């Protein structure tokens, strides 16, 4: 597996969508390539930070307005 292929799979891997031999190849590459291992660690860290951000609920009127605008496109 190349670094480019590995980087293309990071998000899919973290989402649990990489399976079988592709997963084994991905993990093998990440373990042997410090650059790709760091990239995986970095994306995982950012996702964890994003997950810790507070979630805000839109006011009902804004929710309707956004929904209406999306449907009109």
Secondary structure by P-SEA (a helix, b strand, c coil): ccaaaaaaaaaaaaacccccaaaaaaaaaaaacaaaaaaaaaaaaaaaaaaacbbbbccaaaaaaaaaaaaac
